Amino acid sequence: MPTLSAIEEGCDRKEVTLVVHPAIRSAIKDYEDSFYIGVRCFLEGEGDGVFFLPLEAGGYVRLLFSKRCSAGGYDILRVDPVRGEDLARIKRERKSWPSQPHPPAA
C-alpha cells in the first residue's frame, strides 16, 4: 500500500510538489491506495481530478486536484475540497476521534 510519503516522493520525481492541508492529510491516511490512484491518473491526464474522501460519520467530501504554478515558478499539485465548508467537516471529524484512527464499533 503506498503511503502519503511515497505518493509525495512520486510527485517529486515528476518535479511536482503535492500540497495538502494537514486536516486533509490526516483524513486521507485510511485511503492512501485510492488517493494514490487518483493522483496518478490525474497527473497522467486520465482522471477527472476528483477524489471522494469518505467520512467516518457518514457521507463523503469531494476533493479536487489542480495543477498550478507557485510564485517561485514550481509546479504544484493542490488538493482542496470542492466546497469551502467541507474543510470544516473534515476538521470536526478528526477532532472527534483524536486518539483513535477509527470510531469505536457500535
Backbone as a chain_set.jsonl record, in Angstrom:
{"seq": "MPTLSAIEEGCDRKEVTLVVHPAIRSAIKDYEDSFYIGVRCFLEGEGDGVFFLPLEAGGYVRLLFSKRCSAGGYDILRVDPVRGEDLARIKRERKSWPSQPHPPAA", "coords": {"N": [[0.85, -1.168, 0.0], [0.697, 2.139, -0.951], [2.077, 4.878, 0.827], [1.305, 8.191, 2.042], [3.658, 9.614, 2.104], [5.19, 8.185, 0.231], [3.699, 8.736, -2.031], [4.128, 11.473, -2.224], [6.878, 11.43, -2.742], [6.832, 10.244, -5.264], [5.556, 12.273, -6.691], [7.521, 14.223, -6.425], [9.53, 13.103, -8.018], [8.439, 13.576, -10.47], [8.775, 16.202, -10.536], [6.871, 17.795, -9.265], [5.223, 19.379, -6.651], [3.352, 18.145, -4.01], [0.595, 19.554, -2.468], [-1.163, 19.654, 0.408], [-3.693, 20.243, 2.775], [-3.165, 20.013, 6.322], [-5.315, 18.785, 7.812], [-6.715, 17.42, 5.841], [-4.697, 15.754, 4.962], [-4.4, 14.106, 7.22], [-6.924, 12.864, 7.224], [-6.866, 11.402, 4.872], [-5.221, 9.268, 5.34], [-6.328, 6.682, 5.835], [-7.085, 5.955, 3.329], [-5.106, 5.774, 1.425], [-4.342, 4.129, -0.745], [-6.42, 4.419, -2.702], [-6.25, 7.179, -3.014], [-3.699, 7.429, -4.077], [-4.089, 6.23, -6.6], [-5.886, 8.089, -7.687], [-4.277, 10.447, -7.757], [-2.207, 9.62, -9.456], [-3.595, 8.996, -11.867], [-4.669, 11.54, -12.426], [-2.341, 13.079, -12.836], [-1.405, 11.837, -15.119], [-3.252, 12.639, -16.907], [-5.554, 11.189, -17.139], [-7.719, 11.159, -15.458], [-10.597, 12.664, -13.795], [-9.936, 14.416, -11.835], [-11.16, 14.458, -9.35], [-11.521, 13.362, -6.069], [-13.162, 11.223, -3.926], [-13.538, 11.494, -0.659], [-14.223, 9.43, 1.933], [-16.136, 9.916, 4.927], [-15.906, 9.208, 8.385], [-18.175, 9.581, 9.944], [-20.14, 9.27, 8.143], [-21.193, 9.753, 4.756], [-19.383, 11.77, 2.387], [-16.578, 13.756, 1.244], [-15.875, 15.756, -1.495], [-12.809, 16.025, -3.043], [-10.679, 18.117, -4.875], [-8.264, 17.865, -7.385], [-5.724, 19.994, -8.56], [-3.506, 21.36, -10.908], [-0.982, 23.707, -10.588], [1.078, 26.65, -10.693], [3.627, 27.694, -8.596], [4.455, 30.78, -6.832], [7.159, 30.953, -7.045], [7.645, 29.691, -9.39], [7.49, 26.929, -9.526], [6.024, 23.727, -10.258], [2.997, 22.692, -8.82], [0.786, 20.401, -7.191], [-2.257, 20.779, -6.047], [-4.572, 19.86, -3.49], [-7.789, 20.269, -2.737], [-10.897, 20.818, -0.95], [-13.968, 20.635, -2.768], [-16.15, 22.181, -1.984], [-16.104, 24.968, 0.159], [-16.954, 24.731, 2.855], [-16.506, 22.09, 3.417], [-13.931, 21.563, 4.316], [-14.057, 22.33, 6.97], [-15.8, 20.343, 7.872], [-14.161, 18.081, 7.666], [-12.169, 18.751, 9.511], [-13.694, 18.868, 11.904], [-14.497, 16.206, 12.137], [-12.059, 14.845, 12.47], [-11.214, 15.908, 14.902], [-13.031, 14.791, 16.609], [-12.207, 12.201, 17.035], [-9.582, 11.962, 18.413], [-7.629, 10.181, 19.527], [-7.905, 7.768, 18.273], [-7.733, 5.894, 15.266], [-10.061, 5.113, 14.019], [-13.631, 5.333, 14.562], [-15.198, 3.877, 17.502], [-16.604, 0.588, 17.251], [-20.088, -0.013, 16.829]], "CA": [[0.0, 0.0, 0.0], [1.502, 3.362, -0.959], [1.802, 5.845, 1.889], [1.285, 9.567, 1.566], [5.066, 9.975, 1.873], [5.592, 7.582, -1.044], [3.0, 9.496, -3.077], [4.87, 12.734, -2.345], [8.141, 11.121, -3.416], [6.496, 10.051, -6.682], [5.321, 13.615, -7.251], [8.834, 14.879, -6.504], [10.227, 12.563, -9.198], [7.836, 14.247, -11.633], [9.04, 17.62, -10.298], [5.615, 18.412, -8.842], [5.089, 19.363, -5.196], [1.993, 17.877, -3.544], [0.19, 20.499, -1.416], [-2.372, 19.118, 1.039], [-3.95, 20.791, 4.108], [-2.908, 18.991, 7.349], [-6.531, 18.037, 8.174], [-6.986, 16.501, 4.724], [-3.603, 14.777, 5.026], [-4.757, 13.16, 8.278], [-8.121, 12.118, 6.825], [-6.538, 10.54, 3.734], [-4.383, 8.141, 5.781], [-7.023, 5.392, 5.706], [-7.49, 5.755, 1.935], [-3.936, 6.119, 0.627], [-4.36, 3.374, -2.004], [-7.326, 5.098, -3.637], [-5.715, 8.509, -3.259], [-2.574, 7.218, -4.988], [-4.642, 6.001, -7.944], [-6.426, 9.37, -8.143], [-3.164, 11.342, -8.085], [-1.507, 9.099, -10.637], [-4.453, 9.188, -13.045], [-4.761, 12.966, -12.715], [-1.07, 13.54, -13.404], [-1.28, 11.251, -16.456], [-4.317, 13.182, -17.741], [-6.551, 10.135, -17.337], [-8.804, 11.232, -14.479], [-11.349, 13.918, -13.764], [-9.39, 15.284, -10.805], [-11.999, 14.481, -8.153], [-11.348, 12.228, -5.163], [-14.244, 11.165, -2.95], [-12.995, 11.115, 0.646], [-15.284, 9.006, 2.862], [-16.07, 10.412, 6.304], [-16.277, 8.176, 9.363], [-19.53, 9.845, 10.428], [-21.057, 9.034, 7.03], [-21.073, 10.685, 3.652], [-18.051, 11.953, 1.821], [-16.19, 15.091, 0.806], [-15.195, 15.723, -2.791], [-11.561, 16.769, -3.099], [-10.34, 18.444, -6.259], [-6.851, 18.013, -7.737], [-5.478, 21.044, -9.551], [-2.098, 21.66, -11.153], [-0.74, 25.143, -10.598], [2.478, 27.064, -10.649], [3.846, 28.514, -7.402], [5.017, 32.106, -7.071], [8.563, 30.749, -7.398], [7.737, 29.053, -10.699], [7.496, 25.468, -9.41], [4.74, 23.055, -10.454], [2.402, 22.122, -7.614], [-0.485, 19.694, -7.291], [-3.05, 21.114, -4.861], [-5.742, 19.045, -3.188], [-8.692, 21.126, -1.969], [-12.312, 20.441, -1.007], [-14.745, 21.34, -3.793], [-16.926, 23.197, -1.263], [-15.341, 25.555, 1.253], [-17.373, 24.237, 4.175], [-16.093, 20.702, 3.611], [-12.707, 21.515, 5.131], [-14.525, 22.369, 8.362], [-16.338, 18.999, 8.169], [-13.014, 17.188, 7.863], [-11.539, 19.135, 10.781], [-14.576, 18.446, 13.01], [-14.457, 14.752, 12.256], [-10.756, 14.445, 13.003], [-11.156, 16.299, 16.314], [-13.915, 13.936, 17.407], [-11.522, 10.931, 17.281], [-8.169, 12.334, 18.485], [-6.683, 9.13, 19.914], [-8.222, 6.543, 17.569], [-7.828, 6.096, 13.825], [-11.439, 4.828, 13.6], [-14.57, 5.394, 15.682], [-15.473, 2.554, 18.067], [-17.696, -0.167, 16.598], [-21.355, 0.056, 17.564]], "C": [[0.906, 1.246, 0.0], [1.088, 4.293, 0.181], [1.779, 7.239, 1.282], [2.71, 10.05, 1.29], [5.562, 9.425, 0.546], [4.933, 8.314, -2.214], [3.722, 10.824, -3.306], [6.2, 12.523, -3.053], [7.926, 10.913, -4.907], [6.236, 11.379, -7.38], [6.652, 14.352, -7.422], [9.62, 14.396, -7.722], [9.7, 13.178, -10.488], [8.01, 15.761, -11.548], [7.754, 18.414, -10.055], [5.544, 18.292, -7.324], [3.626, 19.159, -4.838], [1.686, 18.792, -2.366], [-1.166, 20.054, -0.878], [-2.505, 19.738, 2.434], [-3.728, 19.678, 5.143], [-4.141, 18.175, 7.75], [-6.885, 17.024, 7.084], [-5.942, 15.386, 4.724], [-3.927, 13.693, 6.052], [-5.929, 12.274, 7.858], [-7.836, 11.122, 5.703], [-5.825, 9.261, 4.167], [-5.04, 6.779, 5.596], [-7.34, 5.029, 4.255], [-6.336, 6.026, 0.966], [-3.882, 5.378, -0.708], [-5.197, 4.085, -3.065], [-6.815, 6.484, -4.003], [-4.551, 8.429, -4.251], [-3.071, 7.046, -6.43], [-5.179, 7.31, -8.516], [-5.338, 10.339, -8.567], [-2.496, 10.905, -9.378], [-2.326, 9.317, -11.915], [-4.532, 10.666, -13.425], [-3.478, 13.466, -13.38], [-0.826, 12.999, -14.808], [-2.351, 11.779, -17.41], [-5.446, 12.213, -17.994], [-7.729, 10.204, -16.369], [-9.485, 12.586, -14.516], [-10.871, 14.863, -12.668], [-10.241, 15.39, -9.56], [-11.759, 13.197, -7.366], [-12.449, 12.303, -4.116], [-13.691, 10.616, -1.643], [-14.14, 10.72, 1.576], [-15.057, 9.595, 4.257], [-16.555, 9.319, 7.238], [-17.722, 8.338, 9.832], [-20.592, 9.602, 9.347], [-20.918, 10.112, 5.973], [-19.641, 10.774, 3.16], [-17.841, 13.43, 1.508], [-15.491, 14.923, -0.534], [-13.962, 16.619, -2.72], [-11.176, 16.949, -4.56], [-8.828, 18.58, -6.416], [-6.743, 19.156, -8.735], [-3.977, 21.274, -9.664], [-1.965, 23.166, -11.281], [0.753, 25.392, -10.618], [2.634, 27.971, -9.426], [4.416, 29.868, -7.79], [6.485, 32.004, -7.495], [8.756, 30.037, -8.728], [7.759, 27.531, -10.674], [6.094, 24.905, -9.637], [4.267, 22.484, -9.124], [1.108, 21.406, -7.974], [-1.216, 19.96, -5.984], [-4.217, 20.15, -4.734], [-6.615, 19.874, -2.255], [-10.108, 20.57, -2.016], [-13.016, 21.253, -2.093], [-15.538, 22.464, -3.14], [-16.113, 23.682, -0.062], [-15.687, 24.995, 2.62], [-16.933, 22.797, 4.442], [-14.786, 20.576, 4.39], [-13.079, 21.54, 6.613], [-15.104, 21.018, 8.772], [-15.212, 18.025, 8.464], [-12.352, 17.484, 9.206], [-12.373, 18.672, 11.972], [-14.477, 16.943, 13.222], [-13.147, 14.285, 12.882], [-10.615, 14.816, 14.473], [-11.992, 15.378, 17.179], [-13.293, 12.585, 17.727], [-10.015, 11.161, 17.432], [-7.209, 11.181, 18.782], [-6.926, 7.819, 19.175], [-8.278, 6.813, 16.072], [-9.247, 5.885, 13.301], [-12.366, 5.002, 14.803], [-14.818, 3.984, 16.242], [-16.658, 1.9, 17.362], [-18.939, -0.108, 17.473], [-21.865, -1.303, 17.907]], "O": [[1.778, 1.38, 0.859], [-0.099, 4.468, 0.458], [2.19, 7.434, 0.138], [2.939, 10.808, 0.347], [6.272, 10.114, -0.186], [5.547, 8.488, -3.267], [3.905, 11.247, -4.447], [6.605, 13.346, -3.874], [8.738, 11.35, -5.722], [6.648, 11.581, -8.522], [6.88, 15.017, -8.433], [10.297, 15.185, -8.382], [10.426, 13.288, -11.476], [7.473, 16.508, -12.365], [7.572, 19.524, -10.555], [5.78, 17.216, -6.774], [2.759, 19.9, -5.299], [2.424, 18.81, -1.38], [-2.173, 20.069, -1.586], [-1.538, 19.756, 3.195], [-4.062, 18.523, 4.88], [-4.016, 16.977, 8.006], [-7.304, 15.905, 7.379], [-6.269, 14.219, 4.513], [-3.749, 12.505, 5.785], [-5.922, 11.07, 8.112], [-8.512, 10.098, 5.606], [-5.828, 8.274, 3.431], [-4.364, 5.816, 5.233], [-7.809, 3.925, 3.979], [-6.555, 6.453, -0.168], [-3.424, 5.94, -1.703], [-4.737, 4.319, -4.182], [-6.929, 6.916, -5.15], [-4.434, 9.26, -5.152], [-2.531, 7.648, -7.358], [-4.958, 7.614, -9.689], [-5.449, 10.984, -9.61], [-2.253, 11.712, -10.275], [-1.792, 9.773, -12.926], [-4.47, 11.009, -14.606], [-3.531, 14.192, -14.372], [-0.123, 13.625, -15.601], [-2.367, 11.416, -18.586], [-6.213, 12.378, -18.942], [-8.644, 9.385, -16.456], [-9.024, 13.521, -15.169], [-11.348, 15.994, -12.579], [-10.065, 16.325, -8.779], [-11.788, 12.097, -7.917], [-12.64, 13.345, -3.489], [-13.409, 9.423, -1.53], [-14.94, 11.569, 1.969], [-13.918, 9.748, 4.7], [-17.498, 8.593, 6.924], [-18.41, 7.35, 10.088], [-21.789, 9.715, 9.607], [-20.566, 11.252, 6.276], [-18.8, 9.938, 3.491], [-18.775, 14.232, 1.506], [-14.627, 14.061, -0.693], [-14.048, 17.801, -2.388], [-11.331, 16.038, -5.374], [-8.185, 19.321, -5.671], [-7.565, 19.276, -9.644], [-3.269, 21.372, -8.661], [-2.734, 23.815, -11.989], [1.567, 24.469, -10.567], [1.857, 28.909, -9.245], [4.812, 30.08, -8.936], [6.99, 32.864, -8.215], [9.887, 29.802, -9.153], [8.023, 26.904, -11.7], [5.1, 25.524, -9.258], [5.041, 21.867, -8.393], [0.429, 21.763, -8.937], [-0.842, 19.431, -4.937], [-4.775, 19.686, -5.728], [-6.231, 20.151, -1.119], [-10.492, 19.928, -2.994], [-12.694, 22.422, -2.308], [-15.599, 23.573, -3.672], [-15.506, 22.878, 0.646], [-14.802, 24.804, 3.455], [-16.987, 22.338, 5.583], [-14.567, 19.567, 5.059], [-12.469, 20.835, 7.416], [-14.913, 20.591, 9.91], [-15.299, 17.233, 9.403], [-12.014, 16.564, 9.95], [-11.829, 18.144, 12.942], [-14.385, 16.471, 14.355], [-13.154, 13.406, 13.744], [-9.951, 14.098, 15.222], [-11.696, 15.199, 18.36], [-13.791, 11.879, 18.604], [-9.238, 10.608, 16.653], [-6.068, 11.213, 18.32], [-6.22, 6.842, 19.425], [-8.808, 7.839, 15.646], [-9.602, 6.42, 12.25], [-11.933, 4.836, 15.943], [-14.661, 3.001, 15.518], [-17.593, 2.577, 16.934], [-18.854, -0.147, 18.701], [-22.921, -1.428, 18.526]]}, "num_chains": 1, "name": "protein.A"}
